[in-house]
């Protein structure tokens, strides 16, 4: 099975956060993992913020930046996803960053796995196949 993962999941592979063990189980599951290329920037930015707050060592930030692309079978270019992501951002009244993940999930007809509670709340009344990280179970 193929899964779209967002940055809220991928960062947990490198930073001990709530649900990190579930994120690790996805990494080890053998599932095909895909994401929009935006994930690279989002994870690197999140780890930079942790360095600024003193929660992460600069060398750890460098290791994350060097490793983040490896687990993914595909990092999809943003340009083809942009029209749908833009439409979704207006439809959902939600930041376009998250809508790139939704657009990829929709175009591949596969679930998006996220730990972004704001996004999950926004999508609860919709038909998107989105799975909260804490409820993810391998097939």
Secondary structure, DSSP 8 states (H G I E B T S, - for coil): -EEEE-HHHHGGGTS--TTHHHHHHHHTS--EEEEETHHHHHHHHHHHHHHHTTSS-HHHHHHHHHHTTTT-SEEE-SHHHHHHHHHHHHHHT--HHHHHHHHHHHHHT--EEE--HHHHHHHTTS---EEEGGG----
